[in-house]
Amino acid sequence: MQIALFGPTGQVGQSILHALLSTTPYQILQITSPRSNTSALSTAQTLPLEQQSRLNTKSIDLVTCTTDALIPLLTDIEIIISALNGPALHSQSKIQDAGAITGVRRFYPSEYGMHHVYQPAEQGDGKGCGWGYIHPTWMEKITATEKCLHHPAITSGSMTYTIIGSGDLYNQAKEETWCPWTNPTLPSYTIYIIGDPSAKINFTHTDDLAAFLIQTIQHPEVSENKELNFVSDTVSYNDIAALLEKYSGREVQKVVYPGSLVDEVLRDRGMVPREVKAEGGAFGDDFWVLVRGVQGLGRFVRPRGMVHNGLFPVVEGVRTVEGYFGGLFGK
């Protein structure tokens, strides 16, 4: 089997690539951008020889290329996995177009998250304002996925799809505001919270997400034309703070903002607190505020019937937050 992976140098893409090479016998084609992080690409040179023999790399500018330019890359490919984000995500539909022409059997659109319609706070009369808000970051994913699901190849049945959702990805080392604990050398930690710090939240480790994806490939009859969600753990920020303090042995401070901060930021982005402004992260400050606000409302938890961990017990509960901290801090 030959699999094409788009976006292999991103945080999710790297986990998927590692899982494909280390746990499957498949031939893997990673499609990279000419602007890809060279340090991430260089790791391919340190892979075991057996894995190197199964990995092929092609570079193309997805933003500017045509569908015709993608066709030669996807010849003989059976599965396309998209882990694209940002501007390249808009190219997902032409990737699927090219895959339909070359006979790709399964398409994985870039999902790996959870979307919410934020409902502004109630007015003084106890009634809501009657409308909701979807952040553009979520809307990009929603739009791209909708195009995938309504693609003519999907409609005709010549191509199938699998969508994989998750909780908040808690091991994103590049996102210092989101996941400060990923740096085990800090002398202390500050966790910024909006709303209720005891609200339970779905969290997912990217390696668990990748392991779950591998199972959907190995059991295509179970995952065909399905939307499946994997959750590694369900804990609150109070829980995380206590566990982080326990395993790091360092001071952990919680800074809790009122839930009303979300509405203030939606009205004026200048209201984003200075201390949570991300530097170098992939997500906007207002997006961080919106996600944390939804989490503080207790809405970042999927209903039991919408979590599919039990579908493939081999990956169930692999990395809890506590287990992750224990490994990170050597305890």
C-alpha positions in Angstrom: 0.0 0.0 0.0 1.2 3.5 -0.8 0.1 6.5 1.3 0.7 10.2 0.6 1.0 12.5 3.7 0.6 16.2 3.2 1.9 18.4 6.0 4.4 16.0 7.5 6.5 18.7 9.2 3.7 20.1 11.4 3.1 19.0 15.0 0.3 16.6 14.0 2.0 15.6 10.7 5.2 14.6 12.4 3.4 12.3 14.8 1.4 10.7 11.9 4.6 10.3 9.8 6.4 8.6 12.8 3.5 6.3 13.4 3.3 5.3 9.7 6.9 4.5 9.5 7.4 2.8 12.9 4.2 0.7 13.1 3.2 -0.1 9.5 4.9 -1.7 6.5 3.5 0.8 4.0 5.3 2.9 1.4 5.0 6.6 2.4 5.3 9.7 0.2 5.6 12.8 2.3 4.7 16.0 0.4 6.5 19.0 1.7 6.5 22.7 1.0 9.7 24.4 -0.4 9.4 26.5 2.8 9.3 23.5 5.2 11.3 23.5 8.3 14.6 22.0 7.3 15.3 20.6 10.8 12.1 18.6 10.7 13.0 17.2 7.2 16.5 16.3 8.3 15.2 13.9 10.8 14.3 11.6 7.9 18.1 11.1 7.5 18.4 9.6 11.0 15.6 7.1 10.6 16.5 3.3 10.6 17.4 2.1 7.1 14.3 0.1 6.8 12.1 3.1 7.4 14.2 5.3 5.1 13.7 2.7 2.3 9.9 3.2 2.6 9.9 7.0 2.7 9.9 9.1 -0.4 9.9 12.9 -0.3 8.5 15.3 -2.9 8.4 19.1 -2.6 5.7 21.3 -4.2 4.2 24.7 -3.4 0.6 23.7 -2.7 -0.6 27.3 -2.6 0.4 28.1 -6.2 0.4 24.7 -7.9 -2.3 23.4 -10.2 -4.3 20.2 -9.9 -2.5 18.9 -12.9 0.9 19.3 -11.2 -0.3 17.1 -8.3 -1.5 14.2 -10.5 2.0 12.7 -11.2 2.7 12.8 -7.4 -0.4 10.8 -6.6 -0.2 8.1 -9.2 -0.5 4.7 -7.5 -1.3 6.3 -4.2 -4.2 4.5 -2.4 -4.6 6.8 0.7 -4.2 10.5 1.1 -3.7 11.9 4.6 -3.9 15.7 5.0 -2.4 17.3 8.0 -2.4 20.8 6.5 -3.0 24.0 8.2 -2.9 27.7 7.5 -2.8 28.9 3.8 -2.0 25.4 2.5 -5.3 24.1 3.9 -7.1 25.9 1.1 -5.3 23.5 -1.3 -6.9 20.5 0.1 -9.7 20.4 -2.4 -7.4 20.4 -5.4 -5.4 17.6 -3.7 -8.6 15.6 -3.5 -9.4 16.5 -7.1 -6.0 15.1 -8.2 -6.6 12.0 -6.0 -9.9 11.4 -7.6 -8.3 11.4 -11.1 -5.5 9.0 -10.0 -7.9 6.6 -8.2 -7.2 7.3 -4.6 -9.5 5.1 -2.5 -9.5 6.9 0.9 -9.1 10.5 1.8 -8.4 11.9 5.3 -9.1 15.6 5.5 -7.2 17.7 8.0 -9.4 17.8 11.1 -7.7 16.6 14.4 -9.6 19.0 16.6 -13.0 20.1 18.0 -15.1 23.0 16.7 -17.5 25.2 18.6 -20.1 27.9 18.0 -19.4 30.3 20.8 -22.6 31.7 22.3 -22.1 35.2 23.8 -23.1 35.8 27.4 -26.7 36.3 28.3 -28.0 39.9 28.5 -29.4 41.5 31.6 -32.8 40.2 30.8 -31.5 36.6 31.0 -31.8 36.1 27.3 -28.9 35.5 24.9 -28.3 37.8 22.0 -29.6 35.3 19.5 -26.5 34.6 17.5 -23.3 32.6 17.7 -19.7 33.1 16.7 -17.3 30.7 14.8 -13.7 31.8 14.8 -12.1 31.9 11.4 -9.5 29.3 12.4 -12.4 26.8 13.0 -14.3 28.0 10.0 -11.3 27.3 7.7 -11.4 23.6 8.8 -15.1 23.4 8.6 -15.2 24.8 5.1 -12.3 22.5 3.9 -14.0 19.4 5.4 -17.4 20.3 3.9 -15.8 20.5 0.5 -14.2 17.1 1.0 -17.5 15.4 2.1 -19.4 16.8 -0.9 -16.7 16.0 -3.5 -18.1 14.2 -6.5 -15.8 11.2 -5.9 -17.2 10.8 -2.4 -20.8 11.3 -3.7 -20.3 8.7 -6.4 -18.6 6.2 -4.0 -15.4 5.9 -5.9 -13.5 7.5 -3.0 -14.2 7.1 0.8 -13.3 9.4 3.7 -12.4 9.2 7.3 -12.5 12.3 9.6 -10.6 12.1 12.9 -11.3 14.6 15.6 -9.7 15.0 19.0 -9.6 17.0 22.2 -7.3 19.9 22.8 -3.8 18.8 21.8 -1.9 19.1 25.1 1.7 18.3 23.9 2.2 21.1 21.4 5.7 22.2 22.2 5.7 25.1 19.8 2.7 26.7 21.6 4.1 28.1 24.8 0.9 29.9 25.8 -1.2 26.8 25.2 1.2 24.2 26.7 3.9 25.8 28.9 4.5 22.4 30.6 6.1 21.0 27.4 9.3 22.8 28.5 10.6 20.7 31.4 13.4 23.2 32.2 11.3 26.1 33.4 11.8 27.1 37.1 8.1 27.5 37.6 4.8 27.4 35.6 1.9 29.7 35.0 -1.4 28.4 33.6 -3.8 31.0 32.2 -7.5 30.0 32.5 -10.8 31.6 31.5 -13.9 30.8 33.4 -14.2 27.7 35.6 -10.9 26.1 36.4 -12.7 22.9 37.5 -14.5 22.4 34.2 -13.5 19.1 32.6 -11.9 19.2 29.2 -11.1 16.6 26.5 -7.3 16.4 25.8 -5.4 14.4 23.2 -1.8 13.6 22.8 -0.7 13.8 19.1 1.0 10.4 19.2 -2.3 8.9 20.5 -4.1 10.6 17.7 -1.6 9.2 15.2 -1.9 5.7 16.6 -5.7 5.9 16.3 -5.4 7.0 12.7 -3.1 4.0 12.0 -5.9 1.7 13.3 -8.4 3.2 11.0 -6.1 2.5 8.1 -5.6 -1.1 9.2 -9.4 -1.6 9.7 -10.8 0.2 6.6 -14.2 -1.5 6.9 -14.7 0.0 10.4 -13.6 3.5 9.5 -15.1 3.9 6.0 -17.1 7.1 5.6 -17.0 7.8 9.3 -16.3 10.7 11.6 -14.4 9.3 14.6 -13.0 11.0 17.7 -10.2 10.0 20.0 -9.6 11.4 23.5 -6.5 10.6 25.6 -7.8 12.1 28.9 -10.5 14.3 30.4 -9.2 16.6 33.2 -9.6 20.2 34.3 -7.0 22.9 34.6 -7.2 22.4 38.4 -6.2 18.8 37.8 -3.4 19.8 35.4 -2.0 22.3 37.8 -2.0 19.8 40.7 -0.3 17.1 38.6 2.2 19.5 37.1 3.2 20.6 40.6 3.4 17.0 41.8 5.6 15.7 39.0 7.8 18.8 38.3 8.3 19.7 41.9 8.0 23.3 41.1 5.6 26.1 41.8 2.5 26.3 39.5 0.4 29.4 39.5 -3.1 29.6 38.1 -4.3 33.0 36.6 -8.0 32.8 36.2 -9.8 35.4 34.0 -13.6 35.8 34.1 -15.7 34.3 31.3 -16.7 37.8 30.3 -13.2 38.2 28.8 -14.3 36.3 25.7 -17.0 38.8 24.9 -14.7 41.7 25.5 -12.1 40.3 23.1 -14.7 39.5 20.5 -15.7 43.2 20.6 -12.2 44.5 20.7 -9.0 42.3 20.1 -7.1 45.0 22.0 -8.6 43.5 25.2 -6.4 40.3 24.9 -4.3 40.3 28.1 -0.7 41.2 27.4 0.7 38.2 29.3 -1.1 35.6 27.0 0.0 37.1 23.7 1.7 34.3 21.9 5.1 34.8 20.2 5.8 32.5 17.3 2.7 30.3 17.8 0.5 29.2 14.9 -2.7 30.5 16.5 -4.0 34.0 17.1 -4.4 35.4 20.6 -8.1 35.8 20.1 -8.4 32.2 19.2 -6.6 31.2 22.4 -9.1 33.3 24.3 -12.1 31.8 22.6 -10.9 28.2 23.1 -10.1 28.8 26.8 -13.4 30.5 27.2 -15.3 27.5 25.7 -13.3 25.2 28.0 -14.1 27.3 31.0 -17.8 26.9 30.2 -17.5 23.1 30.4 -18.3 22.7 26.7 -15.0 21.2 25.5 -16.1 17.7 26.3 -17.7 15.4 23.7 -20.7 13.3 24.8 -19.8 9.7 25.5 -21.3 8.4 22.3 -19.2 10.7 20.2 -15.9 9.4 21.6 -14.6 6.3 19.8 -11.7 5.1 21.9 -13.2 1.7 22.4 -13.3 1.1 18.7 -9.7 0.2 18.7 -8.8 -0.8 22.3 -5.1 -1.1 21.4 -4.7 2.7 21.7 -7.2 3.4 24.4 -5.9 5.6 27.2 -2.3 5.4 26.1 -1.1 8.8 27.4 -3.0 10.4 30.2 -1.9 13.8 31.3 -0.5 12.3 34.5 1.4 9.7 32.6 2.8 12.3 30.3 4.0 14.5 33.1 5.6 11.5 34.8 7.5 10.7 31.7 8.4 14.3 31.0 9.9 14.9 34.4 11.4 11.5 34.9 9.0 10.4 37.6 
